[in-house]
Amino acid sequence: MGAVELPAAVSCYSGTEGDGHMGERFERHRQAWRQDEIQRLHALAVKGMSVRAIAKALTRSEESVRDRAKLDRVRISKLR
C-alpha cells in the first residue's frame, strides 16, 4: 500500500467573507485583553457608548465586550 495523502487543513483564519468563511472576524479569536484595550473599554463605557459601538471601536465581538465589562463591573448603557 502506498502513502495516503490527506487534504490540507482548512484554517478558520483564512479566506474571504464571500467563500463561506468569516474571514477577518476570526483573526482575534480568543485573544487576551491588553491593558490599553481595557482602559479604552472603560473610557468608552463612561462616555455612554453602546456595546455595539464599543465592540466595533475595539475590533472585538459584542459578546467579548459584554463579558469583559461584566468581569470589570463596568456598566454599559443600553440604547433604546
N, C-alpha and C positions, 0 to 999 in steps of 0.2 A: 504494500500500500504506500502511496505517495503522501507527501505532506498536504494537509488541507489548509488552504489559505482562507483566513477569516476576513470579512469585510472590515474596513477601518471603522473605529468607533465614531459615532456622531456626537459631537460636543454641543451642549446647550449654550455654549459661549460664542458660537459662530453663527453665521448665516444672516440673512436679512429678514425683515419683518414679512416680506411677501412670500417666503418659501415655507411657511408653517412654523418657523422658529420665532421666538420672541425677540431675537436679535440683541440689541444693546441692553435690554431690560435685565438680563441676567449677569451683566458684567460685574455688578457689585453684589451679587447674591451672597447673603450671609456674611457680609464684611463687618468687622468690628467697628464700633463708633469711635471716631477720633475725637480728641478733646475739643478741637476747633468746631467740629460739627455739633457737638453737644451744646457748646456756648451759643452757636448760631440758632439752634433749635429753641433754646431758652429765650433769646432775643426776639425771634420772630413770633413766638407764642405771646410774649409780653405786648408786642405790637397789635395783637388781636387777629393774626392771620389764621386762615383755615388750615386744617390738616392737609388738604389737597395742595394748597399753595406752598406750605412748608415742605411737603414731600417733593414737589417739583423743584423748589429752590435748592434742596439738599441732594437731589437726584437719588432719592430713596423711595421706597413704597410707602403708601399711606399706612399700611399695617405696621411697618417698621417704625414710622414716626410715632404712631399711637402707642406702640409698645414701649418705646424709649421714654416718651412723655410720662407714661404711667409709672415706669420704673423711677424716674426722677421727680415724680409728683408735680409735674408741670401741667397746668390747666390750659387746654387749647379751646378757644372759643368755637362754638358751633354756629355757622352762618345759616340763617333761615331765609 
